[in-house]
Structures are given as structure tokens and as C-alpha cells.
Amino acid sequence: MSGPVLRPLAAALYPVIALMALGAGPALATNGMNLEAWGAKAAGMGGAGYGYDSGNSAIMNNPATLGLKPEGQADFGLGLTLLAPDVSASHPMAGTSASSGDAYWMPTLSYIRRSRDLAYGIGMLAQGGMGTEYGKGSALFAGGLDSMGNPVAMSGEEIRSEVGFGRLMLPLVWNANKQLSVAGQLDLAWASMDLQMDMDGQNLAGMLGAGLVNGGLTAMLPPALDYARFDFSDGNAMTGKAKSYGWGYKLGALYKVNDKFSVGATYHAKTHMSDMKTDGARLTVASGGMPMAMTGTLKVIDFQWPETYGIGMAYSPNSTWMWVADIKRIRWSDAMQDFRMQFSAGPGMDLDVTMPQNWKDQTVYAVGVQYKLNPDVALRFGINHASNPVPDETLNPLFPATTERHYTFGIGWRMNPKDSLGMAVSYVPEVSDTNPLTGVTAEHGQYSVRVNYNHTF
């Protein structure tokens, strides 16, 4: 592109590139990074699952409710969730780009048994997974300003993000008496990430001045820096190139006040994960239109899933109706204060980049109702509402987390005494938020579909 043409375009696109650098972080689902529900039964009722038997999915809701299974019963569960986001970003002078990342699949597998006063088992679940796919040559990410303030073209390469997080869970529940159940659960966790992102030279220079970029490579950067590009991706729809492993735990309690009313509470600890790491990351630095690339090790430092705690209730006035409600708190402020990457191509060839996030803690309300058409068929409805945890100043077109309300519907079908099937749909109306520092608007709507099969032994 010629200079006269490039200059106004770059001036328009610079806020987009700056936003990408300052707000880059992990990919998002619905309540921030958290899915709004686990299991088709709870999902049909707005995600509420703390105060009643939500099936094997209790390992992600409140594990104490596993104690509600009949004595001697074992359940094998299979599940599949489709998360289908509709994400786009726009700028008044740069137009609109839509993400093509619109389908993320998450499987579940579980086996839980109740034996006398104990319930125990194992479950594996893909807890979250989403990203954005803006592709190559997107107009929204085409240009920026170099470190001297001159308009430049960016890489024109793929702009995308993807994160997955999963758990292998081992619950143990003790029925202390006919009214009280308590639970402890060990979670073995893993996470992965892909990220392909350009950062323009002026924004990188500003971060250097603010002490957010450090390392030996900073002394080697050219005075007129066009952009830097971070690129690590394995091209696999189920995994990311940078990986980490760790653990967490859950505690739960359930108290049956009487046959009609019960109250549950649960605590999900913040995870203890190793740094995400890949040895095949590429860092590209461009100056004067000439890109220079190097390959090395990249770490995403201290990426954790946040602490969550909540309380819920269930009221069943008769065998036809059940009313449920949960309230929970997600401590994003502790887990998502910064997003930090370290790149190293050898001794003295390192770069440490810190990108502030400053997420706020999130309160989530979930209410739902179940109506049984007959003993074998149940209809479910619900609403899930959560505050937006992301400050407008760090709103990012790669990682929008702005959805707040979910409307849910589900159906449960007991096909025979041994087999049952559940299905739920969650609809999220599109919301629009604008970063006041850059003028970039992110729009995010979505729907999700869950199917769960259960076999009783």
C-alpha cells in the first residue's frame, strides 16, 4: 500500500492493535471463562445445580449432591456440549470483522457409584473452550503505527486465539445421616492455548516505557519498530500448542431440611497450574517492512482457573414441580489481574511481556424450574444472569467476555429403568460493548447445546 493510502488507514487501525496488546488474555466462554452450566439437567434450569441431584454432572456443580443417589446404584454418563459463539469487532474507520470461530465441542465421561454411606467415582470433563478466528488479511488488524509514530502495515497473517481447560475429577461423598451429605474432591487439571497476535511498534514502545516489557531482546530492538508478532498454534481443534498441568479441589455440603426442601453449598478452590509452555513459538520483529523471525520457548505465566463459591436451594412441592436457584461468586480479580508471556530463544535472547487485565469479581444468579409431563418426561426452563467481569478499558476483540444473560430450555427422558437422555439449549442475546480508549466495539452472542446419556447399573 502507498504511504498516502496507508496513513489514514493505520491511524484508524492503531487503536485495534493497541487493544490487542493491552487486553490479550485467555479465550472465553459465558460467565467470563466459565461455562454457565454443567450437564443437561442443570443447563435446562439456568445452570442451577447446587441443591438437588443433577446427576454425575455434580462433580462440576456440587459434589455433595452425589450422595442423593439410591444406595447400591452406579451411573455411567456420556455427554457432549457444543458452544457456538457469534463474535465480531468493529471500528468506525476500519469496518467490521467477524470471527469464524463458531463451534467448540466439549465431551464428558463419568462413572459414579453409591455404596452404603459413601458415593465415589471418576469423571473427565472439558470445562471450557472458545476462541476467535479472524483469519488472514482482516481489515480490522491490517495496520498500526511504528515506534516512531509512522503508519505501517501489520503482518497480514492469521489473527486467532483458542484456549481449552479440562479436569479429571475424583469425588468422595459421605452421607453423615439422612439429612446431611459432605464431599471432598480432587481435580487433576490441564490447559492449553493457541495465540497468533500482532502488536504494533508504538504500543510496544509504550509498554517498554511503562515497564511492562523487559528482557535481553529489548536492547536489540531497532529504533523504528513496525510490529512484533507472537505465534504459537498447533492447528488442532481439540488442543493448543502451549500446555500446562496442575490440580485443584472442591468441597461441598447438602442439607435436606425435609422431603421438599434442600440447601447446598460448594467451594471450588483456585487451581495450582504449572506455566503453559511450548518449545515451538515464533517471535517476529519487523522494521522498515522487513520481518525478522526467531523460534524459541514461550511460557504463559501463572494461568489459573479462579476460586468459586456459592449456595443453592431446591424446592419440590410435589412430584410434578421442582424450583431451583443458585448464587455464586467467581474471583476473577485474583486469577485475571495480568496476562504474562515470556519468550526465550537462548541466553540473553528473552522477552517478558505483561498485559494488564484487571478483571472484576463476578456474581452469577441462576434460577430454574422443572415440570414433569409424566414420570418419564420432564421439561426444564431457566435464566442465568451474571455481571460483566471485564473492564471496558481492557475489552479485546480477540477475547470478548461481555455476555450477561442466558435463557435456557431442556428436556429429560427416561427411556427405560436403566437408560435416560437429557438435552438442553442455552441462548445468549447479542450484547455490544465499546472500549472508550480505542473506540473498538465488540459484539458477542451465542447459543450452546448439551446432550447427556446416563446408564444405571
N, C-alpha and C positions, 0 to 999 in steps of 0.2 A: 504494500500500500504506500502511496506517496505521502510525504510529510504533511501537506495541507489537508489531505483527507484524514490522515491518521490522528492529527492533533485534536479535533473536536471529539472524535470517537473515543480516544484514550481518556480525555478529560471526563467523559461520561462514564466510562467503564472503570476508572480508578477506584471509586467507592466500592465496587463489587469485589475487586481484588483485595482491597484493604480489609473488607469484611471477612473474606475467606480466611485471611491470615489471623485476624484477631479473634475470630469466633470459631475456628475449626475445632471439632471435637468428635466424639463417637456418634454413630448413627442412632436414630431414634425410632421409638415405636409409638405409644399412645399416651400413657401417663409419664411424660418425659421419655426415658428409655424403657420404662416398664410397660409390658402389656397390661391392658385394663382388666384382663380376666385369664384364668387358667381352668380349662375343662369346659365342655359344652354346657353342663348343668349350671355352673356359676355364671358362665358367659351369657346365657339366656336371661339371667336375672341381674344384669348390670355389673357383673363381676363380684357381687357379694358372695362370700363363701366361708366366713369365719364362725358362724353359729349353727351349722347344720351339716349333715352328711353330704358332701359334694363329691363323693366317690374317691377314686385314687388320686384325683387332682388335688386333694387336700394336702399333698406334700408340697404344693406351692401356695396353698391358701392357709389353712390352719391344721397342722398335722394331728392335733389332738382330736379332731373330728373323726379320724380313722377308728377311734375306739367305739364309734357308734355302729360298726359292722356287727352283725349277729355272730355269736360265739361259734367257732369252728368254720367260718366262711372264709374263702380265699377268692380274690378277684384279680383277673388278668386284664389289663387295659391297653388299648392301642388308640392313638389319637393323631390327628393331623390338623394343623392350623394354616390357613392362607391369610397373610397380611397383604392387602392391596392398597398401597398409598397412591395418592394423586397429588404430586408436588410440582410447583412451578415457581419461578422467581422472575422479577421484572424490575426495570429501572426506567424512569421517564424518557431518557435519551438513548437507552440501549435496547429497548424492547423486552420481550418475554422469551424465556427459555423453559421448556417443560422437561422434567426428568422422565426418562424411560424406565426407571426402576420402579415397576408397578406390581411385582409379585414376589413374595418371600414365603417360603414353605418351612414349617417348623413341626417336626414329628415328636411324639411322646410314646413311651413304653414303660409299663409298670406292672408289678406284682405285689399285692398286699394281702396279708393273712391275719385273722384274729384267732388267737388261741387262749382260751380262758380270759385272764385279765390283761393280756398283752396283745398289741397289734404291732406288726413289723413287716418289713419288706424292702423293696428296692424300686427306684423309678429313675428314668432318664428323660430329660426334657430340654428342648431348645427354647430357652427363656425369651429371647428376643432376637430380632434380625430385621434390619432395614437399611436402606441407603438411598443414594441418589445417583442417577446416571445421566449426565448432561452431554456425554459424547464428545466427539472431536469437532472443532470449529464452531462451537457455540458463540453466538454474538455477544452474549452476556459476559463471557470470560475472554474476550478477544484481545483487549488492550489494557494498558495501565500507564504509569509514569515511572521512568527510571529514577535512580537515586539522586539525579541532578534536577529532577522535575520535568524532564522532557518526555513527550508521548512516545510509547514503544508498543510494539506488538508482543503479545504473550506467546506461549509455545504453540497454541492451536491444537495441542494433544488432548487426550481423554481427560475429562474432569469428572471424578466419581468418588464415592465413599461407600463403604459397606462394613458393618460390624455384626458379629454373631456372639451370643453368650449362651452357654448351656450348663446344666448341672446333672450330676449323678447323685441321687439322694437316698439316704438310709435312715428311715424314721423308726422310732421306738416309742410306743404309746402304752401307758399304764392306766387302767381303769381302777382308780382308788376305791370307788364304790359305785353304786348305781347312778349317782348324780355327777360325779367329778371324774374327768379324764385329764391327764397331763402328758406332755410329749416333749421329747428332745430329738433333734435330727441333725445328722452330719451331712453337709453338702460338699461334694467334690466338684469344682467348677473349672471351666475353661472359657477362653475368649479369643477372638481373632478379629483382625482388621485389615482392610484394604484402604488405601488412600492415594489418590492422584490429584495433586493440587499445585497450582501456580501461586507464587507470592511476588508481587511486583517490587522493583528496586526501592521506590520511595518508602513503601510501607516497611520493608526490611530495614532500611536506614533508620526509620523512626523507632523501630523496635530495638535496634542496636543502641540508639541514644537513650532509650528508657531502661536499658539493662536487661531486656527480655531475650536477647540473642548473645550468646557467648561461645567461646571455644577457639581453638587454634586457627580454624579456617577463616575467622573474621579478619585476621591480619592479611589474608591472601585475597580478599575480595577486591575487585577492581573499583576505582573511584566512581566510574559510571556503570552502575549495575542495572541491567534491564530487568531481570527477574531471577528468582530461584524456584526450582520445581522439585517437589518431593513425590516420589513414585515408587510405591510397593503394592503389588497386586498379583494374585496367583491365578486369576481368571476362573476360579471355581465358585459356582453359585452357592455352595454349602459351607465353604471355609474362606478365611482370609489369610494373607501371607504372613503377617505378624501375629504371633500366638503367645498366649500366656496360660498358666495353670495355677490353681490355688484351692482354697477351701472357705467355707462359711458354716454357719449353723442356724438352726431355728428352734424356738421354744414355743409351746402352745398350751392352752388350757381351755376346757369346755365344761360348763356347769349347766346341768338340766334343772331348772327351777321346778318344773313339773312336766307332765307329758306334752304340754302345749307350748312351753316357752323355754328357750335355752339361750345362753350367752357364751360367746367365745372370745378369746384374746390371743394374740400371737406377736412374737418378736422375731424379726429376721435380721441377723447381725450383718454389718458391713463385711464384705469379703476380704480375704487376705490373698491377693493375687500377686504372682511374680510380674515383672515388667514384660509387656509384649515385646517380642523380638523377632527380627528377620535378618538373615545374613545377605539377602539379595536386594536390598533397597538401592535406589538410584537417586542421587542428588545432581541436578543440573543447574549450572550457573551461566547466565548469558550476559554478555557485554558487547555493545556495538553490533548487535544482531548475530553474534557468534556464540552458540551454546557450547559449553564445556561440561562433560558428564563424568561422574565418578561413581563407582559401586562400593558399597560398604555395609556395615551393620547398623541397623536402626532399632532403637528402643522407644516404645511409648511408656513413659514412666508413671508407675503407680495408678494404673487404670483400675478402678474398683466399682463394684455394684453397691449402692448405698444401703444404709441401715433403714429398716422399715418396721413400723409397729402399728397395731390397730386393734379395734374391738368390733364385734358384730353380734347380731341377735337374729333369732328366727322364731316366728310365732305361727303355730298351726292350730287354728280354732277347731278344725275337723279334718277328715281325711281328704277333703277336696281342695282346700286352700292352704297355702303357706306364704307368709310375708317375711322378707329378709331385708336386712340393712347392715352395711359396714361403714366405718370411717377409719381411715389410716393416714399416717404421716410418713412421707418419704424424705429422707435427709439428704437432698441433693447438695446442699451448701457444703457438706463435709466431703462429698465424693467428686464434685464437679466445680471446684474453685478454679483450677487451671487444667489445660491440656498441654503436656510437655513431651517433646521429642528430642532424642539425642541421636546424632548421626556420627559415625566414625569410619574413616577409610584408612586408618593407620595412625601411628604416633604423631601427634601434632596436627592431624587432619580431622578434627572433630568440630561439630556444630551443635549447640544446645539451644533449642527454641522453646520458649514458654508463651503460651497463648491464653490469656485470661478468659474465664468463662463466667464466674460469679453467679452460678445458678442459685435460685431460691428454693427453700424447702417447699414441699407440695402437700396439700391436704386433698385427699380423694374421698368423695362420698359415693356410695353405691347402694341403690335400693332396687328391689325386685319382687315379683310375685309369681307363684306357680299355681296353676289351676288344672286339676285332673279331670279330663273329659270322661275317663273311666279308669279303673285300676291299672290299665296298661299304657295309657297315653296321657302325657302331661304337656300343657302349653306354658311357656315362660316369657315374661316381659320384664324390662328393667331400664334404668338410666344410670349412667356413670358420669360424674362431674368432677373435674379437677382444675385447680388453678394452674396457670401457665408458669413453669419454673424458670424460663429463660428471659433475662432482661432484654428489652428492646435493643439496647446498645450492643449486645453480642448476638443478635439474631443473624443467622447464617443461611444462605441459600442452599448450601450443601447439607445442612443438618437442621431443618426446621423441627421444632418441638412445640408447636403452638396450639395443637388440638386440645379442647377442653371438655367437650360433651360427647357422649356415646349413647345411642339409642339401640336397644338390644331386643332380640326375639329368639326364642328357642323352642325346641320340641324334644321330648323324651319318649321313647317307645320300647317297652319291654316285649320283645318278640316271643319269648317263651321263658319259663322259670330260670333258665341258665344264661340267656343272651339278651343284651339290651343295646340300644343305639341312641345316641344323643347328637343333636345338631343345633348350632347357634349362629346367628348373623349379627354383627355389630356394624352400625352405620354412624359415621362421623361427618357432620356437615362441614363444608369447606370454611376455613377461617383465614383471615388475611391480617398480617402484621407488618409494620414498616419500621426499619431501623432509622431513627431520627438523625443519626450521624452520617448516613450514606445515602438515604433515600431509596434503598433497595427494599422491595416488598416481597415477602414470601407468602405463598398460598399453599395450604395443606388441608386436604380432605382424604378420606379413606373408608374402606369397609374391610371387614375380616369375616372369615367363615371357619367354623370349627366343627369337626366330626369326631366323635369318640365312640369306640366299641368296647363293651365290657362282657367278659365271660366269667361266670361264677362257678367255682368248684364246690 
